[in-house]
Structures are given as structure tokens and as C-alpha cells.
Amino acid sequence: MIRVPRPPSVHSLSTDSTDPLAAVLRPPSSETEEERKSRLQREAEAKQISDRIDEEISQDEKKFKKRKQDVKLLLLGQAESGKSTLQKQFQLMYNPSSLEEERLSWRSVVYYNIARPVKRILDALDAIAEGEEEEGSGSEAVSGTPDTSGRLASSSSHFEGTSLDQGSSSLHASSSKPDQDAQLINLRSRLAPLVAAESSLANYLSGGVSVAGSGKGNVFVRTGWQARSLVSFGKSKNGRSSFTGQRSSLENSPSRTSNRESVRSQEESNAFLENVGNIVDASKEDVKELWEHPAVKKLRGGRKFRLEEWAEFFLDNITRVAAAGYVPTTDDILHARIQTMGVAEHIFDVAVHGRSVTWHLYDVGGARGQRHTWIPYFDDANAIIFLAPISAYDQYLDEDPRTNRIDDSLQLFTHICSNPLLKKVHLVLFLNKIDVLQSKLARGVKVKK
């Protein structure tokens, strides 16, 4: 083949003959036509790749500049201070469609918010009965009359006992005690399926995950749990049936085995929740009877036993919530209580002075075992909303029963205000749960040191 010299490439045009790059990039003088075409094609491809990289860098710079204009808002406070409720209210105001998509996923949380307080009430009655058995064991040994009604049966004597100056009312309370003992025994027996469902719901929601230093009996869910559980109710995010369409597409899927297992898992989850719903529906009259029992009312009025306001809300509405085909209302979602593990980011577009500003709302865990996760978000935070539940003056931390919750909020807020990373951050203090405070004061609950 005859080699014909070709015009030099653009890379060879250099005024400096000593330029090492020009020498490297200069094509050989014996380059053929095919070699030249191949070289030019490689140069064009390299130029396209370089242009794409430059465009990506430019887009990243624009996103970075725009993100610097975004508002980063942290919700801080101890556990059960109302952070998640405030986050849901932001979501309801600025992104209601996302709340609508998550609506069905809250059904399992509502069921747990019913089963959990029922179990706590029964356990409290049982503990009181056990204490009374120990106190009365000496007299039982003398009389030779053992208590055959069980620990729970004797619990009502703690609430129905009267003083000596009550006259005939004492005789009436004494005569009604056996009936109430039998009523509590029957209620516990009939509520056994619901009590058993409490632990199953806890495992279903948390996946068996627990958080150190968060107190006993608390259930934590991972961030994004709503989206993962939507299919459990036979619905996808777009509201269509999630099972029918998936089955039809599995036959031609290259990974149909794993997809079938996924569908089977979803069907099992759906069956589990439907079964729990049936248990709640079948137990609603018994729950209502227990909730209105004189012994339980007396228990709720004492200082040693406390039910959270969300528990009282759902037990007061047990008939509606336990109905077949129940779908959580917006008020139910706002009252529903579940603790989130880690940090959940929620993004909203908020209109400010005629332009849209993106808000990044970070809902972080407030339990003592999770507070170390706050620090990485202090660097670029614009504002902090600190929630302090002022109704908690008579309550103590689940993680540390010796620490009053008001005192813990004060110490926590002091640490945040003195943190050097937050010198330029706007601080907003929410004195939360005023309605609960007013209710406690109306009932005569006083501060005792």
C-alpha cells in the first residue's frame, strides 16, 4: 500500500516546536486515510464525553447554588414532644398529596395504638393485684381461704375500697366487688387475641429492630416505612391494585421467581393486617367495656399510671376505628404515634414573597440513644424548631425514670443554645401540648417534688 502524507492534525499546529504535548499529540507523517478517520472519530467521541462532563459539572453547580438558597429546618426535642405531629402538619399544608398516598399505611399504626394501651392497662391491673396478694398472704394463710379468682380478679379491690366514714356506700362497694372481679377476668380472657396481636404488630412495624437507650416497650420504624407498607393493603402509590398487575407481568419477567416471592410476601402481609383488623373489630365492645370500667377510670386518675393522649384518643373512638373497611382520617394520622429510627427528610415547596422556596424538614429521633445523630445536621441548618411539651411536668423519661421531662427539655434546650455550630441559626421555641396541660390542671393534677 502506498502511504500518502496527510495534512497535519490540529494537534500538530503549534508555534512552539519544543512543546512536549504537541509532539505527543502530533499524528505520524505516515498516517493512512483509515487511520486518520479512526483518529478523528476517537477525538470526536472524547470531545462528546468531555462536553457531557462539563455539562454535568455546570448542572451540579446550578443545583448547588439553588440548594444554598433552600431552607434547612430541624425539628428537635425529646421523644413524644410532638415533632412528628408538627411534621405531619407541614406535610398536610404544603404537600397534601403525599399524605393522601400514605393514608392506608397508617392503619397498622392505629391498630398498634389500640392494642398497646389495652395491654398496658391489663398489665397495670395485674401488677396491682399481685401487690395486694403479697400484702394479704398472711391473712389468707390464717383463714385457709385461697384466692381462686387470679391476680387480675383482686385488682378491683384496690379501686373499690372505701374509708370507714362512708357508711352504707362501703357495704354497696363490697357487695359489687365480686361482680367486678368476674367482669375483669372475663374481659382479660376475651381480649387475649388483641393482646397477642400487640407483639405481632410491633414486630411487623419495626422488623425486630430496637434502639438502645430508648426505654422499654418502644417500637421504632425505619424512615420511609409508609412507602414500603403501601402494597400491604393491595394498593400501589397510584392507587391501583398492586397484586393483579404484578401477577400478569411475572410470566415474562426474567426474575419471576424473586418477584413471585415478593408478591407472596405482600399477600402474607395483607392477610396479616386483615386478620388484625378482624381481631380489633371483634374486640371493640370488650375494649369499650374495659375502658369504661370503674377500676380503669380509677387507675387513669392516679399518678402512677399514665396513658398518652394518643392512646386516649383512639380508645375513645374505638367503635369508629374498629369498623370493617376502616380508613384512617387525617385526624387519626395526626394522632397516630410511632417512633422513627434515624433521621427522616421531608421536602416541601413553600411560596415566599411570590417565589417558591424549597424547604428541607429534618425530623430526628428524640430518644437519648438517638440524639448523637443531630450533630451532622447542625453545620448547614438555617433554623431549628425546638418542641418542649409543657404538659409533662408530672412525667419522667422512659429512658431514665429519675429525670423529669420538663427538666430534660430545659437541659436539652440549653445545650442547643450554647452549641457554637448554631450561632447563626434561627431558633424557634414551641411550648407544645398546651391543651393537655389545661386538661391536667382542670383535673387537679399538681406538681409534686
C-alpha positions in Angstrom: 0.0 0.0 0.0 1.3 3.4 -1.0 1.3 5.8 2.1 0.4 9.3 1.2 1.4 12.1 3.6 -1.6 13.8 5.1 -2.1 17.4 6.3 -1.1 17.7 9.9 -3.8 17.4 12.6 -5.0 20.4 14.6 -3.0 19.0 17.4 0.2 19.4 15.4 -0.3 23.1 14.9 1.9 24.6 17.5 4.1 27.7 17.3 6.4 26.1 19.9 8.3 23.2 18.4 9.6 22.4 21.8 6.1 21.9 23.2 6.1 18.3 24.6 2.3 18.0 24.3 2.4 19.0 20.6 5.0 16.3 20.0 2.8 13.6 21.7 -0.4 14.6 20.0 1.0 15.1 16.5 -0.1 12.2 14.2 2.6 10.3 12.4 3.5 11.6 8.9 2.9 8.2 7.5 -0.8 8.1 8.7 -3.1 6.4 6.3 -6.7 7.5 5.4 -8.2 4.8 7.5 -6.0 5.6 10.5 -6.9 9.3 10.1 -10.7 8.6 10.1 -10.3 6.3 13.2 -8.3 9.0 15.0 -10.8 11.7 14.2 -13.7 9.5 15.4 -11.9 8.9 18.7 -11.2 12.6 19.1 -14.9 13.4 18.4 -16.1 10.8 20.9 -13.6 12.1 23.5 -14.9 15.6 22.8 -18.5 14.5 23.4 -17.5 12.8 26.7 -15.7 16.0 27.7 -18.7 18.1 26.8 -21.0 15.8 28.9 -18.8 16.1 31.9 -18.7 19.9 31.5 -22.5 19.9 31.3 -22.8 17.7 34.4 -20.4 20.0 36.3 -22.4 23.0 35.2 -25.7 21.4 36.3 -24.2 20.4 39.7 -23.0 24.0 40.2 -26.5 25.3 39.5 -28.0 22.7 41.8 -25.5 23.6 44.5 -26.3 27.3 44.1 -30.0 26.6 44.3 -29.6 24.3 47.2 -27.8 27.1 49.1 -31.0 29.0 48.8 -33.0 26.2 50.2 -34.2 26.4 53.8 -33.0 23.6 56.1 -35.2 23.2 59.2 -34.5 20.8 62.1 -37.2 19.6 64.4 -35.6 18.9 67.8 -36.9 17.8 71.1 -37.2 14.8 73.4 -39.2 11.8 72.5 -43.0 12.3 72.4 -42.6 16.1 72.3 -44.7 16.4 69.1 -42.1 16.6 66.4 -43.7 14.0 64.1 -47.1 15.6 64.6 -45.7 19.0 63.5 -44.0 17.3 60.5 -47.4 15.9 59.5 -49.0 19.3 59.8 -46.3 20.7 57.5 -47.0 17.9 55.1 -50.7 18.5 55.2 -50.2 22.2 54.4 -47.6 22.0 51.7 -47.7 18.5 50.3 -51.2 17.0 51.0 -50.9 14.6 48.1 -48.1 12.7 49.8 -50.1 12.4 52.9 -53.0 11.0 50.9 -50.7 8.4 49.3 -49.6 7.3 52.8 -53.1 7.2 54.3 -53.6 3.4 54.1 -50.2 2.7 55.6 -51.3 4.3 58.9 -53.9 1.6 59.5 -51.4 -0.7 61.1 -50.1 2.1 63.4 -53.6 2.9 64.5 -54.2 -0.8 65.4 -51.0 -0.8 67.4 -52.1 2.3 69.1 -55.1 0.4 70.3 -53.6 -2.9 71.3 -50.6 -1.3 73.1 -52.6 0.7 75.7 -55.1 -2.2 76.2 -52.1 -4.4 77.1 -50.7 -1.8 79.4 -54.0 -1.4 81.3 -54.3 -5.1 81.8 -50.7 -5.4 82.9 -51.2 -2.5 85.4 -54.3 -4.1 86.9 -52.3 -7.4 87.1 -49.4 -5.7 88.9 -51.7 -4.1 91.4 -53.4 -7.4 92.1 -50.0 -9.1 92.6 -49.0 -6.4 95.2 -52.3 -6.9 97.0 -51.8 -10.7 97.1 -48.4 -10.2 98.8 -49.9 -7.9 101.4 -52.8 -10.3 102.1 -50.8 -13.5 102.0 -50.6 -13.6 105.8 -54.4 -13.3 106.4 -55.1 -15.9 103.7 -52.8 -18.4 105.5 -54.8 -17.9 108.7 -58.2 -18.2 107.2 -57.3 -21.0 104.9 -59.3 -19.4 102.0 -57.0 -19.0 99.0 -57.7 -16.5 96.2 -59.1 -18.7 93.3 -60.0 -15.8 91.1 -56.4 -15.0 90.0 -54.3 -11.9 90.3 -56.4 -9.7 88.0 -59.6 -10.5 89.8 -58.4 -9.0 93.0 -57.2 -5.8 91.3 -60.6 -4.1 91.6 -60.4 -4.1 95.4 -57.7 -1.6 95.1 -60.0 0.8 93.4 -63.3 0.0 95.0 -62.2 0.1 98.6 -63.8 2.9 100.7 -63.0 4.6 104.0 -64.7 3.9 107.3 -66.8 7.1 107.3 -68.6 6.3 104.0 -71.3 4.4 105.8 -73.7 2.4 103.6 -71.7 3.1 100.4 -68.9 0.9 101.8 -71.4 -2.0 102.0 -72.5 -1.4 98.5 -69.0 -1.3 97.1 -68.2 -4.5 99.0 -71.2 -6.3 97.6 -70.4 -5.2 94.0 -66.8 -6.3 94.2 -67.3 -10.0 93.2 -69.2 -9.0 90.1 -66.5 -6.6 89.0 -63.8 -9.2 89.7 -65.6 -11.6 87.4 -66.1 -8.9 84.8 -62.3 -8.1 84.7 -61.5 -11.8 84.5 -63.8 -12.3 81.5 -62.6 -9.1 79.8 -59.0 -10.3 80.0 -59.9 -13.6 78.6 -61.9 -12.1 75.7 -59.1 -9.6 75.0 -56.4 -12.2 74.8 -56.3 -12.2 71.0 -55.9 -8.4 70.9 -53.1 -8.5 73.5 -51.4 -11.2 71.4 -51.7 -9.1 68.3 -49.8 -6.2 70.0 -46.4 -8.0 69.9 -47.1 -9.2 66.3 -47.9 -5.6 65.2 -44.7 -4.4 67.0 -42.6 -6.9 65.0 -44.4 -6.1 61.8 -43.8 -2.4 62.1 -40.2 -2.5 63.4 -38.9 -5.6 61.7 -37.5 -6.6 65.1 -35.3 -3.6 65.4 -34.7 -1.9 68.8 -32.8 1.2 69.8 -30.5 1.3 72.8 -31.3 3.8 75.5 -34.8 4.4 74.3 -36.8 2.9 77.2 -38.7 -0.3 77.4 -41.5 -1.3 75.1 -40.9 1.3 72.5 -41.3 0.4 68.8 -39.2 2.1 66.2 -39.7 2.1 62.4 -37.2 2.9 59.7 -37.6 6.1 57.7 -39.7 5.6 54.6 -41.8 2.8 56.2 -45.0 4.3 54.7 -44.0 3.7 51.1 -42.8 0.2 51.8 -46.1 -0.8 53.5 -48.4 0.7 50.9 -48.6 -2.5 49.0 -49.6 -4.4 52.1 -53.1 -3.1 51.6 -53.4 -4.1 48.0 -52.6 -0.6 46.8 -49.7 0.9 45.0 -48.7 4.6 45.1 -51.0 5.4 42.2 -53.9 3.8 44.0 -54.2 0.8 41.7 -54.3 -2.8 42.8 -50.7 -4.0 43.4 -51.3 -7.7 43.0 -53.3 -8.2 39.8 -50.9 -6.2 37.6 -47.9 -7.8 39.2 -49.2 -11.3 38.6 -49.8 -10.7 34.9 -46.3 -9.3 34.4 -44.5 -12.1 36.2 -44.8 -14.7 33.5 -42.5 -12.8 31.1 -40.2 -11.4 33.8 -36.6 -12.7 33.9 -36.6 -12.6 37.7 -40.1 -14.0 38.1 -39.0 -16.3 41.0 -37.9 -13.4 43.2 -41.0 -11.4 42.1 -43.3 -14.2 43.0 -41.7 -14.3 46.4 -42.2 -10.6 46.7 -45.9 -10.9 45.8 -46.3 -13.8 48.2 -44.7 -11.7 51.0 -47.1 -8.8 50.2 -50.1 -11.2 50.2 -49.0 -12.6 53.6 -48.6 -9.0 54.9 -52.0 -8.1 53.6 -53.6 -11.2 55.2 -51.9 -10.5 58.5 -53.3 -6.9 58.6 -56.7 -8.0 57.6 -56.6 -10.6 60.4 -55.6 -8.0 62.9 -58.4 -5.7 61.7 -60.9 -8.6 62.3 -59.5 -9.1 65.8 -59.9 -5.4 66.6 -63.4 -5.4 65.1 -64.4 -8.4 67.2 -62.8 -6.9 70.4 -64.2 -3.4 70.1 -67.1 -3.9 72.6 -64.8 -5.5 75.1 -62.3 -2.7 74.7 -65.0 -0.2 75.3 -66.2 -2.1 78.3 -62.7 -2.2 79.8 -62.1 1.5 79.0 -65.3 2.5 80.9 -64.7 0.1 83.8 -64.6 1.9 87.2 -61.3 0.2 88.1 -59.7 1.5 84.9 -61.1 5.0 85.5 -59.6 5.0 89.0 -56.3 3.8 87.6 -56.2 6.6 85.0 -56.8 9.2 87.7 -53.8 8.1 89.7 -50.2 9.4 89.4 -48.5 6.0 89.0 -50.2 5.1 85.7 -50.3 7.3 82.6 -51.7 6.8 79.2 -50.5 9.1 76.4 -53.1 11.4 74.8 -52.9 9.4 71.5 -54.0 6.3 73.4 -56.9 8.0 75.0 -58.0 9.4 71.6 -58.1 6.0 69.9 -59.7 4.2 72.8 -62.4 6.9 72.9 -63.0 6.3 69.2 -62.8 2.5 69.3 -66.2 1.9 67.7 -65.3 4.0 64.6 -61.7 2.9 64.3 -62.5 -0.8 64.6 -65.2 -0.8 62.0 -64.8 -3.1 58.9 -63.2 -1.3 56.0 -61.7 1.4 58.2 -59.5 4.0 56.5 -57.6 6.4 58.8 -58.8 10.0 58.7 -56.4 13.0 58.7 -57.2 13.5 62.4 -56.3 9.8 63.0 -53.0 10.2 61.2 -52.2 13.3 63.3 -52.9 11.5 66.5 -51.2 8.2 65.5 -48.0 7.6 67.4 -44.9 5.7 66.1 -41.3 6.4 66.7 -38.9 6.8 63.8 -35.4 5.4 63.9 -32.8 7.7 62.3 -33.4 11.0 60.5 -36.4 11.5 58.1 -36.1 14.2 55.5 -39.3 15.8 54.1 -39.1 18.3 51.2 -41.7 20.9 50.6 -42.0 23.8 48.2 -43.2 26.9 50.1 -44.3 30.1 48.5 -42.3 33.1 50.0 -42.7 36.6 48.6 -44.1 35.4 45.3 -41.4 32.8 44.7 -41.1 29.1 45.5 -38.5 28.1 48.1 -37.6 24.5 48.8 -37.7 23.6 52.5 -35.9 20.5 53.8 -37.5 19.4 57.1 -35.5 17.0 59.2 -37.4 15.0 61.8 -34.8 13.4 64.1 -35.3 10.9 66.9 -35.6 12.4 70.3 -34.7 9.4 72.5 -31.5 9.7 74.3 -30.0 6.9 72.3 -30.6 8.8 69.1 -29.5 12.3 70.0 -26.0 11.8 68.7 -27.5 11.8 65.1 -28.4 15.5 65.5 -24.8 16.9 65.2 -24.1 16.3 61.5 -27.2 18.4 60.6 -26.0 21.4 62.6 -23.4 22.6 60.0 -25.7 23.9 57.3 -29.0 24.3 59.2 -30.9 27.6 58.7 -33.4 27.2 61.6 -34.3 24.9 64.4 -37.8 24.4 65.9 -37.4 23.1 69.4 -40.5 21.5 70.8 -40.9 21.5 74.6 -44.1 19.7 75.9 -45.0 21.8 78.9 -47.7 19.3 79.9 -45.0 16.9 81.0 -44.4 18.4 84.4 -45.6 15.2 86.1 -43.9 12.8 83.8 -40.5 11.2 83.6 -38.3 9.9 80.8 -38.8 6.3 79.7 -35.1 6.0 79.3 -34.4 7.4 82.7 -37.3 7.3 85.2 -35.3 9.6 87.6 -35.3 12.5 85.1 -38.4 14.8 84.9 -39.3 15.6 81.3 -39.6 19.3 81.8 -36.1 19.3 83.3 -34.8 17.2 80.5 -36.2 19.7 77.9 -34.7 22.6 79.7 -31.2 21.0 79.8 -31.5 19.9 76.1 -32.5 23.4 75.0 -29.6 24.9 77.0 -27.1 22.6 75.3 -28.5 23.6 71.8 -28.4 27.3 72.6 -24.8 27.0 73.7 -23.6 24.9 70.8 -21.0 27.0 68.7 -22.2 25.4 65.5 -25.6 27.0 65.9 -24.5 30.6 66.5 -26.1 31.9 63.2 -29.1 29.5 63.3 -32.6 30.9 64.0 -34.2 29.2 67.0 -37.9 28.8 67.4 -39.2 27.5 70.7 -42.6 25.7 70.7 -44.2 25.3 74.1 -46.2 22.4 73.0 -49.2 20.4 74.2 -50.9 23.3 76.0 -54.3 21.6 75.6 -53.0 18.6 77.5 -51.7 21.0 80.2 -55.1 22.6 80.6 -56.8 19.2 80.8 -54.4 18.2 83.6 -54.9 21.4 85.6 -58.6 21.0 85.2 -58.4 17.5 86.7 -56.4 18.9 89.6 -53.0 17.2 88.8 -50.4 19.1 90.8 -46.6 19.3 90.7 -45.0 17.2 93.5 -41.3 17.1 94.1 
